Structure formats: C-alpha cells, structure tokens
Amino acid sequence: MTASSHPLHVPRLPRTLWRLLRLALHLGRGMLTVALVYPWIDDARRLALKQRWSRQLANRLGVTIKVGADNTASEAPQGFLVANHISFLDIFVINALAPAAFVAKDDVRSWPLLGWLSQRTETIFLERGSRRAAQATREHLVEQLRAGRLVAVFPEGTTSDGHAVLPFHAALFQSAIDAGVPVTPVVLRYADASGRRSHAADYVGDTSLVACLWSIARAGSLTAHVELLPALSSSDINRRHLAAHAHRLISHALKHEPDPGASPSPMAGLVADTAGKTPVDPPVAPPSMYRPKDSLYR
C-alpha cells in the first residue's frame, strides 16, 4: 500500500492549513483569556494558564515537546534561565515546561497578535540605544528575580540554525549576579520523525514569521527536545566568566548531541574555571559564519 493510499495518511497541504487554522483560533482564545481573565486572577494562576496555553500551541502546530532522554525533568529550572535560540517557537517550548518572564527586544511590541500578548504576559522589554532604559530594565530584572520569579533570556540576542551557539551578551548575566540567583542553562533542539536534526523551525536570515509558521505547520512530525543542564552559582564570579560557563555547557551539549534513545552524558564536570580564557565583554564565543536574524539585545 502506498503512502498516499494509507488510511491514516493526511495530505500535506490540508494538514498544514488545518494546523494554521487551529493556531489562529488558539491565538484568539489566548487574547480573550488575557483580556478577560488575567485581570481577575493571581500570579500563580496566570502562570498555570500560560503553561497550559503554550503546551496547546505546540500541539496545534503538530510539535511534540520532550524533556531530557526519558521525557522527564529531574527538577524545575530555577533563577535565571538561559538558552540557545533557534526559533520564535522556543519561547512557547520553554513556557510549556516552566512558565517564565521573557526578556525581548522592544520591537516585539509591534508584532501582530504576539506583540499584544507579550505586553500582557510578563514580558520584559529592552529598549535600544538608551542607557537609562537599560539600567531601568536591569533593575526590573533584579526585582523579578529576587521575588522568586523565573526569568528567561536568549543571551545570543538572535537566532541560529542550532548547530552552534553564537556569542553571549554577558551584560545580561549581571542581573542574576545582583539578585544572587543561580543561572540554569537550557539546550534546545528540534528533530524530525527519525530523530535527526530538523530545520523546519529555524527563524534565521530572511525568513519571515509567516514563512517560519508555515514551515513548522508543514513538517510531518517535529519534536522539540529540551535539556536542562546543571544550575550555575552566580556568587563570587563576574558576568563574563558566568556567561562563559553557560556558553560552554550549552555548546558542548549541542556538539555532543545524544542518540534520541540514549541517556545524556553527565554535564556537571564541564563547569570548569575559565579565568584568563574569556574574551572581552560582551561576546564569549567566536561568531557564526551565517547571517542570523536581527539581535534582540542591541
């Protein structure tokens, strides 16, 4: 029996359009929830709703989320969460695991639908070219972290194709140091049905948001793999060395990508002293050769 005649086979175009329709309805539902429900509930309930909504968004697009090799996290991420950045979908994948306040460029405010939602769902915006605004943002980040809230950031400041980690903006790590909270590195990967790396979710170069959405919805099967690495202490360390620690852990995990069915290698032993080896602030790693999307943080 051929694939086209298999009773469970769904033609790609109708499936893609169906997923996008479900996504549009889900976005509308999210806007109604934020407008009508959020003002009347506490922070804990808001985070729970955001987590469930993010899981459902991934499901609408046909994306499965797996945490670690056995699809379980040993413990919830804490403090200041930093991750490599591949796609706009990364935000919802992380929120589905642990709802967080994300740091984003100020331009995101103007995005259709998503911009409106982000302004009302704990997003912390960074304004470009203003030292006063940058200082105010840092103070707000410290306040959120000291209050026990999980704050997430993509310290590359832009997206990559997932093969390597771009330089980290070390200044972003100062908030974790000032608040005295740990930094939790997170590795994100996207794989196809066979377990091989997939570029369906890549949001790089000249790719538009619409084109990226179409690519994700068109993919037959897409799995977002999330790997939580050992938390790093922010005590007695400067921001450049802290950024270098996190960068090294994430880079190593991507270069030594485990077999889909194998257990990941222990990562704790990789947290080594990098004093004297850290490049100048802000970059802490060699730049990539391809052209990424505009930076979030400059």
Residue frames relative to the residue before (quaternion, step in Angstrom):
aa qw qx qy qz dx dy dz
M 1.0000 0.0000 0.0000 0.0000 0.00 0.00 0.00
T 0.3776 -0.7384 0.5092 0.2301 3.61 -0.79 0.92
A 0.6654 -0.5130 0.3582 0.4071 3.53 -1.30 0.42
S 0.6727 0.5237 -0.3061 0.4237 3.56 0.98 -0.82
S 0.7283 0.4065 -0.2460 0.4938 3.58 1.20 -0.46
H 0.4333 0.6976 -0.4635 0.3328 3.56 1.29 0.00
P 0.5143 -0.6826 0.4174 0.3087 3.64 -0.79 0.93
L 0.7062 0.4430 -0.2755 0.4786 3.60 1.15 -0.51
H 0.5117 0.6590 -0.4165 0.3612 3.58 1.28 -0.15
V 0.1272 -0.7699 0.6223 0.0623 3.55 -0.98 0.92
P 0.4737 -0.6738 0.4731 0.3125 3.64 -0.65 1.00
R 0.5928 -0.6468 0.3544 0.3235 3.55 -0.94 0.96
L 0.6847 0.4992 -0.3121 0.4297 3.61 0.79 -0.93
P 0.6737 0.4633 -0.3269 0.4740 3.67 0.75 -0.83
R 0.6378 0.5253 -0.3347 0.4531 3.60 0.99 -0.77
T 0.6442 0.5247 -0.3160 0.4581 3.57 0.98 -0.87
L 0.6849 0.4795 -0.2856 0.4684 3.57 0.86 -0.97
W 0.6258 0.5350 -0.3340 0.4590 3.59 1.05 -0.73
R 0.6551 0.5079 -0.3098 0.4657 3.58 0.94 -0.84
L 0.6764 0.4888 -0.2967 0.4642 3.58 0.94 -0.86
L 0.6120 0.5304 -0.3452 0.4743 3.57 1.09 -0.66
R 0.6576 0.5000 -0.3057 0.4735 3.57 0.92 -0.89
L 0.6260 0.5355 -0.3307 0.4605 3.58 1.07 -0.76
A 0.6519 0.5203 -0.3148 0.4531 3.59 0.92 -0.91
L 0.6593 0.4963 -0.3005 0.4782 3.57 0.95 -0.85
H 0.6440 0.5251 -0.3135 0.4595 3.56 1.07 -0.79
L 0.6307 0.5184 -0.3279 0.4753 3.59 1.03 -0.76
G 0.6452 0.5166 -0.3177 0.4646 3.57 0.98 -0.81
R 0.6407 0.5140 -0.3171 0.4741 3.55 1.00 -0.81
G 0.6438 0.5318 -0.3200 0.4475 3.56 1.02 -0.81
M 0.6471 0.5173 -0.3167 0.4618 3.56 0.99 -0.82
L 0.6461 0.5076 -0.3202 0.4716 3.58 0.99 -0.78
T 0.6435 0.5265 -0.3214 0.4531 3.57 0.98 -0.84
V 0.6736 0.4946 -0.2932 0.4644 3.57 0.91 -0.94
A 0.7005 0.4813 -0.2699 0.4526 3.58 0.95 -0.88
L 0.8072 0.3279 -0.1393 0.4707 3.58 0.89 -0.94
V 0.7560 0.3834 -0.2067 0.4885 3.59 1.08 -0.64
Y 0.6199 0.5988 -0.3432 0.3732 3.59 0.89 -0.94
P 0.6743 0.5149 -0.3345 0.4103 3.65 0.80 -0.84
W 0.7465 0.4326 -0.2130 0.4586 3.60 1.16 -0.49
I 0.7018 0.4348 -0.2706 0.4952 3.60 1.23 0.04
D 0.5529 -0.6291 0.4353 0.3302 3.56 -1.23 0.44
D 0.7368 -0.4406 0.2872 0.4249 3.57 -1.34 0.20
A 0.6423 0.5393 -0.3347 0.4297 3.59 0.93 -0.86
R 0.6720 0.4864 -0.2910 0.4766 3.57 0.95 -0.86
R 0.6200 0.5419 -0.3422 0.4526 3.59 1.03 -0.74
L 0.6662 0.5016 -0.3025 0.4617 3.56 0.92 -0.91
A 0.6375 0.5258 -0.3240 0.4605 3.56 1.02 -0.79
L 0.6532 0.5019 -0.3093 0.4750 3.58 0.99 -0.82
K 0.6489 0.5175 -0.3184 0.4580 3.58 1.00 -0.85
Q 0.6419 0.5247 -0.3229 0.4565 3.57 1.00 -0.79
R 0.6793 0.4815 -0.2907 0.4714 3.58 0.87 -0.94
W 0.6531 0.5188 -0.3150 0.4528 3.59 0.95 -0.88
S 0.6506 0.5147 -0.3163 0.4602 3.59 1.00 -0.79
R 0.6277 0.5197 -0.3321 0.4749 3.59 1.02 -0.77
Q 0.6726 0.4961 -0.2931 0.4644 3.54 0.96 -0.88
L 0.6068 0.5509 -0.3576 0.4477 3.60 1.05 -0.68
A 0.6434 0.5083 -0.3191 0.4752 3.58 0.94 -0.88
N 0.6524 0.5234 -0.3083 0.4533 3.57 0.96 -0.87
R 0.6322 0.5402 -0.3333 0.4443 3.59 0.99 -0.81
L 0.7161 0.4249 -0.2391 0.4994 3.58 1.10 -0.70
G 0.5339 -0.6515 0.3970 0.3646 3.59 1.24 0.04
V 0.4951 0.6593 -0.4172 0.3822 3.57 1.23 0.48
T 0.2180 -0.7552 0.6078 0.1130 3.56 -0.94 0.98
I 0.2170 -0.7786 0.5775 0.1150 3.59 -0.94 0.88
K 0.0135 -0.7912 0.6110 -0.0224 3.55 -0.83 1.04
V 0.2207 -0.7770 0.5817 0.0958 3.55 -0.97 0.95
G 0.8347 0.0240 -0.0520 0.5477 3.58 -0.55 1.14
A 0.7265 -0.4417 0.3104 0.4252 3.54 -1.34 -0.07
D 0.7729 0.3270 -0.1733 0.5154 3.57 1.07 -0.72
N 0.5302 -0.6718 0.3796 0.3514 3.56 1.30 0.45
T 0.6511 0.4383 -0.3472 0.5131 3.57 1.11 0.68
A 0.3361 -0.7182 0.5695 0.2165 3.55 -1.14 0.64
S 0.4900 -0.6793 0.4550 0.3022 3.59 -0.88 0.92
E 0.7795 -0.0982 0.0680 0.6149 3.55 1.12 -0.66
A 0.5929 -0.5800 0.4163 0.3725 3.55 -1.19 0.50
P 0.5264 -0.6188 0.4635 0.3539 3.61 -1.03 0.70
Q 0.1542 -0.8068 0.5676 0.0548 3.53 -1.10 0.68
G 0.8217 0.3001 -0.1988 0.4418 3.52 -1.33 0.38
F 0.7837 -0.2525 0.2735 0.4972 3.51 -0.83 -1.17
L 0.1488 -0.8215 0.5486 0.0442 3.56 -0.36 1.26
V 0.0334 -0.7953 0.6052 -0.0073 3.60 -0.84 1.01
A 0.0110 -0.8175 0.5736 -0.0510 3.57 -0.90 0.94
N 0.5217 -0.5630 0.5176 0.3781 3.52 -1.30 0.32
H 0.3030 -0.7875 0.5255 0.1088 3.54 -1.12 0.73
I 0.0591 -0.8197 0.5691 -0.0252 3.57 -0.64 1.18
S 0.8264 0.0261 0.0844 0.5561 3.55 0.87 -1.00
F 0.6075 -0.5085 0.4430 0.4196 3.56 -1.28 0.26
L 0.5717 0.6137 -0.3633 0.4057 3.57 1.21 -0.55
D 0.5002 0.6784 -0.4149 0.3426 3.62 1.18 -0.50
I 0.6286 0.5652 -0.3320 0.4186 3.56 0.97 -0.89
F 0.7177 0.4431 -0.2503 0.4753 3.56 0.87 -0.96
V 0.5921 0.5530 -0.3625 0.4606 3.58 1.13 -0.59
I 0.6819 0.4661 -0.2865 0.4855 3.59 0.91 -0.89
N 0.6531 0.5120 -0.3178 0.4587 3.59 0.94 -0.83
A 0.6172 0.5421 -0.3453 0.4539 3.58 1.11 -0.61
L 0.6703 0.4629 -0.2812 0.5072 3.57 1.20 -0.57
A 0.7782 -0.1220 0.1403 0.5998 3.56 0.81 -1.05
P 0.3432 -0.7693 0.4967 0.2089 3.62 -0.26 1.21
A 0.0089 -0.8200 0.5681 -0.0698 3.54 -0.77 1.09
A 0.4618 -0.5950 0.5608 0.3438 3.51 -1.39 0.16
F 0.2098 -0.8115 0.5372 0.0942 3.58 -0.57 1.14
V 0.3431 -0.6933 0.5946 0.2194 3.52 -1.21 0.65
A 0.0586 0.8134 -0.5716 0.0908 3.60 -0.72 1.06
K 0.5946 -0.5510 0.4391 0.3875 3.55 -1.24 0.42
D 0.6212 -0.5870 0.3792 0.3547 3.56 -1.13 0.67
D 0.5625 0.6327 -0.3762 0.3766 3.60 1.16 -0.58
V 0.5597 0.6319 -0.3854 0.3727 3.58 1.15 -0.60
R 0.5319 0.6425 -0.4043 0.3751 3.60 1.15 -0.54
S 0.7286 0.4549 -0.2365 0.4542 3.59 1.03 -0.81
W 0.4562 0.6812 -0.4626 0.3374 3.62 1.21 -0.02
P 0.5222 -0.6365 0.4580 0.3354 3.63 -0.95 0.79
L 0.8554 0.0843 -0.1090 0.4993 3.57 -0.99 0.92
L 0.7338 0.4109 -0.2471 0.4812 3.60 0.58 -1.12
G 0.6227 0.5400 -0.3381 0.4542 3.59 1.08 -0.68
W 0.6460 0.5141 -0.3074 0.4732 3.54 0.98 -0.88
L 0.6688 0.4990 -0.2941 0.4659 3.57 0.94 -0.90
S 0.6652 0.5256 -0.3161 0.4259 3.58 0.89 -0.93
Q 0.6316 0.5478 -0.3347 0.4347 3.60 1.03 -0.72
R 0.7631 0.3690 -0.1742 0.5011 3.57 1.15 -0.59
T 0.7023 0.4226 -0.2665 0.5071 3.58 1.25 0.21
E 0.7378 -0.4977 0.2223 0.3981 3.54 0.68 1.24
T 0.3763 0.7181 -0.5107 0.2864 3.65 1.13 0.38
I 0.2339 -0.7495 0.6066 0.1247 3.55 -1.05 0.87
F 0.2003 -0.8269 0.5192 0.0812 3.59 -0.47 1.20
L 0.2575 -0.7446 0.6011 0.1339 3.52 -1.16 0.79
E 0.2467 -0.7627 0.5811 0.1403 3.56 -0.77 1.05
R 0.4151 -0.7219 0.5032 0.2311 3.54 -1.03 0.82
G 0.8613 0.2339 -0.1405 0.4286 3.53 -1.22 0.59
S 0.6729 0.4552 -0.3108 0.4933 3.61 1.14 0.33
R 0.3392 -0.7550 0.5264 0.1945 3.59 -0.49 1.18
R 0.6366 0.5325 -0.3304 0.4494 3.56 1.01 -0.81
A 0.6619 0.4950 -0.3019 0.4751 3.57 0.97 -0.87
A 0.6353 0.5323 -0.3283 0.4531 3.58 1.02 -0.79
Q 0.6485 0.5111 -0.3087 0.4721 3.56 1.02 -0.83
A 0.6476 0.5141 -0.3136 0.4668 3.58 0.99 -0.83
T 0.6391 0.5190 -0.3215 0.4678 3.58 1.04 -0.78
R 0.6431 0.5224 -0.3234 0.4572 3.59 0.95 -0.87
E 0.6598 0.5037 -0.3081 0.4648 3.57 0.93 -0.86
H 0.6403 0.5155 -0.3234 0.4688 3.57 1.05 -0.76
L 0.6280 0.5331 -0.3276 0.4627 3.58 1.03 -0.79
V 0.6546 0.5092 -0.3086 0.4658 3.56 0.92 -0.92
E 0.6398 0.5327 -0.3183 0.4534 3.57 0.98 -0.85
Q 0.6646 0.5026 -0.2973 0.4661 3.58 0.96 -0.89
L 0.6730 0.5005 -0.2932 0.4590 3.57 0.93 -0.90
R 0.6666 0.4955 -0.3042 0.4665 3.60 0.95 -0.82
A 0.6431 0.5144 -0.3160 0.4711 3.56 1.20 -0.51
G 0.5795 -0.6257 0.3541 0.3839 3.56 1.32 0.03
R 0.4927 0.6638 -0.4332 0.3591 3.57 1.22 0.21
L 0.4416 -0.6651 0.5362 0.2741 3.55 -1.15 0.68
V 0.0787 -0.7852 0.6141 0.0103 3.55 -0.79 1.08
A 0.1380 -0.8083 0.5708 0.0425 3.58 -0.84 0.99
V 0.0050 0.7945 -0.6059 0.0402 3.54 -1.06 0.81
F 0.2894 -0.7029 0.6174 0.2026 3.54 -1.26 0.52
P 0.2222 -0.8506 0.4583 0.1302 3.61 0.10 1.25
E 0.4955 0.6085 -0.4593 0.4163 3.62 1.21 -0.02
G 0.3465 -0.7648 0.4736 0.2660 3.56 1.17 -0.60
T 0.7733 0.1521 -0.0925 0.6085 3.58 1.28 0.04
T 0.5432 -0.6222 0.4496 0.3402 3.57 -1.27 0.03
S 0.1608 -0.7561 0.6250 0.1087 3.54 -1.30 0.46
D 0.6015 -0.5740 0.4053 0.3800 3.58 -1.27 0.00
G 0.6043 -0.6215 0.3312 0.3727 3.58 1.26 0.25
H 0.5668 0.6060 -0.3942 0.3952 3.60 1.22 -0.06
A 0.7917 0.0589 -0.0090 0.6080 3.57 1.14 -0.63
V 0.4312 -0.6840 0.5268 0.2622 3.54 -1.28 0.38
L 0.3966 -0.7199 0.5240 0.2232 3.56 -0.82 1.03
P 0.6964 -0.4505 0.3348 0.4473 3.61 -1.25 0.20
F 0.3716 -0.7130 0.5534 0.2175 3.55 -1.09 0.79
H 0.3734 -0.6710 0.5897 0.2503 3.55 -1.17 0.66
A 0.2981 -0.8227 0.4597 0.1515 3.52 -0.06 1.34
A 0.5484 0.6339 -0.4020 0.3685 3.61 1.12 -0.55
L 0.6035 0.5856 -0.3551 0.4084 3.58 1.10 -0.65
F 0.6462 0.5446 -0.3172 0.4303 3.60 1.17 -0.57
Q 0.4970 0.6734 -0.4295 0.3392 3.60 1.21 -0.26
S 0.6050 0.5718 -0.3578 0.4232 3.58 1.06 -0.69
A 0.6470 0.5078 -0.3189 0.4711 3.60 1.00 -0.79
I 0.6450 0.5149 -0.3159 0.4681 3.58 1.02 -0.80
D 0.6794 0.4910 -0.2895 0.4621 3.58 0.89 -0.94
A 0.7071 0.4418 -0.2630 0.4855 3.59 1.04 -0.74
G 0.3808 -0.7518 0.4648 0.2716 3.58 1.23 -0.32
V 0.4963 0.6432 -0.4365 0.3866 3.58 1.06 0.76
P 0.5573 -0.6128 0.4333 0.3551 3.61 -1.14 0.49
V 0.3468 -0.6959 0.5872 0.2252 3.54 -1.32 0.40
T 0.1489 -0.7998 0.5786 0.0586 3.58 -0.73 1.07
P 0.2330 -0.7742 0.5711 0.1420 3.63 -0.47 1.13
V 0.0998 -0.7855 0.6104 0.0223 3.55 -1.06 0.84
V 0.2249 -0.7674 0.5904 0.1090 3.55 -0.98 0.93
L 0.1177 -0.7897 0.6008 0.0403 3.56 -0.87 1.01
R 0.0356 0.7694 -0.6359 0.0486 3.55 -1.03 0.90
Y 0.1816 -0.7504 0.6199 0.1402 3.55 -1.24 0.47
A 0.0623 -0.8175 0.5722 -0.0185 3.57 -0.86 1.00
D 0.4511 -0.6710 0.5169 0.2814 3.53 -1.22 0.56
A 0.7761 -0.3689 0.2341 0.4547 3.59 -1.29 -0.10
S 0.6902 0.4716 -0.2769 0.4738 3.58 1.16 -0.59
G 0.5729 -0.6087 0.3721 0.4035 3.58 1.27 -0.09
R 0.5320 0.6202 -0.4155 0.3997 3.58 1.27 0.02
R 0.6408 -0.5319 0.3880 0.3948 3.55 -1.21 0.56
S 0.1689 -0.7885 0.5876 0.0667 3.57 -0.92 0.98
H 0.2519 -0.7651 0.5746 0.1450 3.56 -1.09 0.74
A 0.3228 0.7822 -0.4808 0.2296 3.58 1.25 0.27
A 0.7424 0.4068 -0.2222 0.4837 3.59 1.05 -0.73
D 0.4010 0.7418 -0.4679 0.2646 3.62 1.25 -0.10
Y 0.0780 -0.7788 0.6222 0.0139 3.57 -0.95 0.97
V 0.3406 0.7529 -0.4695 0.3110 3.53 0.60 1.24
G 0.7995 0.3115 -0.2166 0.4657 3.54 -1.34 0.23
D 0.7976 -0.2708 0.2268 0.4890 3.54 -0.91 -0.99
T 0.3652 0.7441 -0.4879 0.2737 3.59 1.24 0.18
S 0.2917 -0.7512 0.5665 0.1720 3.58 -0.84 0.96
L 0.6616 -0.4954 0.3765 0.4185 3.54 -1.29 0.30
V 0.6440 0.5217 -0.3181 0.4603 3.58 1.00 -0.82
A 0.6613 0.5056 -0.3039 0.4633 3.58 0.96 -0.89
C 0.6400 0.5191 -0.3192 0.4679 3.56 1.04 -0.77
L 0.6398 0.5193 -0.3184 0.4686 3.57 0.97 -0.83
W 0.6499 0.5184 -0.3118 0.4601 3.56 0.95 -0.88
S 0.6506 0.5280 -0.3096 0.4495 3.58 0.97 -0.90
I 0.6619 0.4979 -0.3026 0.4716 3.58 0.97 -0.86
A 0.6877 0.4845 -0.2811 0.4620 3.56 0.87 -0.97
R 0.6685 0.5166 -0.2894 0.4500 3.58 1.12 -0.68
A 0.5484 0.6296 -0.3960 0.3821 3.58 1.18 -0.52
G 0.5088 -0.6716 0.4451 0.3032 3.56 -0.88 0.91
S 0.7760 -0.1027 0.1031 0.6137 3.55 0.93 -0.93
L 0.0183 0.8044 -0.5905 0.0619 3.56 -0.73 1.05
T 0.0864 -0.7959 0.5989 0.0189 3.55 -0.85 1.02
A 0.2311 -0.7455 0.6113 0.1309 3.56 -0.93 0.95
H 0.1565 -0.7901 0.5897 0.0592 3.55 -0.61 1.17
V 0.0970 -0.7900 0.6052 0.0140 3.56 -0.84 1.05
E 0.0410 -0.8018 0.5960 -0.0096 3.57 -0.75 1.06
L 0.2270 -0.7698 0.5856 0.1141 3.57 -0.67 1.14
L 0.2161 -0.7829 0.5749 0.0992 3.57 -0.78 1.06
P 0.6890 -0.4815 0.3210 0.4364 3.61 -1.17 0.34
A 0.4906 -0.6635 0.4833 0.2923 3.57 -0.98 0.90
L 0.2943 -0.7568 0.5655 0.1442 3.56 -1.08 0.81
S 0.4316 -0.6860 0.5193 0.2710 3.56 -0.95 0.84
S 0.2952 -0.7576 0.5570 0.1694 3.57 -1.05 0.77
S 0.4914 0.6654 -0.4233 0.3696 3.58 1.28 0.21
D 0.8637 0.0929 -0.0747 0.4897 3.57 -1.14 0.72
I 0.6323 0.4644 -0.3560 0.5077 3.56 0.88 0.92
N 0.3684 -0.7159 0.5306 0.2652 3.59 -1.04 0.61
R 0.6999 -0.5210 0.2965 0.3883 3.55 -1.24 0.46
R 0.6297 0.5409 -0.3514 0.4329 3.61 1.04 -0.65
H 0.6788 0.4715 -0.2907 0.4821 3.57 0.95 -0.85
L 0.6275 0.5283 -0.3354 0.4632 3.58 1.04 -0.73
A 0.6502 0.5025 -0.3082 0.4793 3.57 0.98 -0.84
A 0.6435 0.5278 -0.3196 0.4530 3.58 1.03 -0.79
H 0.6070 0.5450 -0.3431 0.4657 3.59 1.04 -0.77
A 0.6987 0.4727 -0.2744 0.4616 3.57 0.77 -1.07
H 0.6454 0.5286 -0.3155 0.4522 3.57 0.96 -0.88
R 0.6643 0.5150 -0.3068 0.4465 3.57 0.93 -0.91
L 0.6500 0.5246 -0.3140 0.4513 3.58 0.95 -0.85
I 0.6951 0.4691 -0.2769 0.4692 3.57 0.84 -1.01
S 0.6460 0.5226 -0.3194 0.4556 3.58 0.95 -0.86
H 0.6556 0.5135 -0.3123 0.4571 3.58 0.92 -0.89
A 0.6536 0.5190 -0.3150 0.4519 3.58 0.95 -0.88
L 0.6696 0.4908 -0.3055 0.4663 3.59 0.99 -0.78
K 0.6748 0.4933 -0.2970 0.4616 3.58 1.00 -0.80
H 0.7490 0.2967 -0.1721 0.5668 3.57 1.14 -0.63
E 0.0184 0.8403 -0.5385 0.0600 3.51 0.85 1.08
P 0.3832 -0.7545 0.4859 0.2188 3.60 -0.66 1.08
D 0.6014 -0.5077 0.4678 0.4021 3.50 -1.34 0.36
P 0.5973 -0.6057 0.3715 0.3719 3.66 -0.88 0.84
G 0.7643 0.3616 -0.2088 0.4913 3.60 1.02 -0.68
A 0.5993 0.5875 -0.3561 0.4110 3.57 1.27 -0.05
S 0.5284 -0.6097 0.4818 0.3419 3.54 -1.24 0.44
P 0.5019 -0.6645 0.4539 0.3171 3.60 -0.96 0.78
S 0.5276 -0.6213 0.4749 0.3317 3.56 -1.19 0.56
P 0.5684 -0.5813 0.4398 0.3815 3.61 -1.10 0.57
M 0.2476 -0.8069 0.5251 0.1093 3.57 -0.89 0.93
A 0.4943 0.7075 -0.4251 0.2729 3.58 1.17 -0.42
G 0.6646 0.5380 -0.3186 0.4090 3.59 0.98 -0.75
L 0.6025 0.5846 -0.3579 0.4088 3.56 1.24 -0.24
V 0.5525 0.5994 -0.4080 0.4110 3.58 1.21 -0.20
A 0.1394 0.8177 -0.5351 0.1602 3.55 0.20 1.30
D 0.6164 -0.5461 0.4195 0.3819 3.52 -1.28 0.38
T 0.1198 -0.8107 0.5715 0.0427 3.59 -0.74 1.04
A 0.2742 0.7790 -0.5209 0.2160 3.58 1.21 0.38
G 0.8015 0.2550 -0.2153 0.4962 3.52 -0.94 0.95
K 0.7163 0.4139 -0.2497 0.5032 3.59 1.26 -0.17
T 0.5664 0.6239 -0.3732 0.3881 3.58 1.27 -0.14
P 0.4180 -0.7023 0.5101 0.2679 3.63 -0.76 0.95
V 0.7005 -0.4683 0.3300 0.4256 3.54 -1.28 0.19
D 0.5427 -0.6137 0.4768 0.3185 3.54 -1.25 0.56
P 0.5822 -0.1382 -0.8000 -0.0442 1.72 -1.94 1.53
P 0.6299 0.5581 -0.3971 0.3662 3.71 0.88 -0.58
V 0.0985 -0.7942 0.5964 0.0613 3.55 -1.07 0.73
A 0.7471 0.2523 -0.2054 0.5796 3.58 1.22 0.43
P 0.6248 -0.5418 0.3890 0.4059 3.61 -1.14 0.44
P 0.4948 -0.6668 0.4644 0.3080 3.59 -0.99 0.74
S 0.5226 -0.6246 0.4819 0.3232 3.55 -1.24 0.51
M 0.5131 -0.6671 0.4559 0.2897 3.56 -1.24 0.44
Y 0.6597 0.4947 -0.3302 0.4595 3.60 1.16 -0.30
R 0.5117 -0.6542 0.4669 0.3036 3.56 -1.25 0.34
P 0.1986 -0.8115 0.5402 0.1006 3.62 -0.43 1.18
K 0.6707 -0.4333 0.3876 0.4607 3.52 -1.34 -0.19
D 0.6756 -0.4744 0.3575 0.4368 3.58 -1.28 0.26
S 0.5734 -0.6253 0.4174 0.3255 3.53 -1.09 0.75
L 0.4648 -0.6663 0.5136 0.2761 3.53 -1.17 0.64
Y 0.8114 0.3564 -0.1113 0.4496 3.54 1.00 -0.81
R 0.6922 0.4150 -0.3137 0.5003 3.63 1.08 0.41
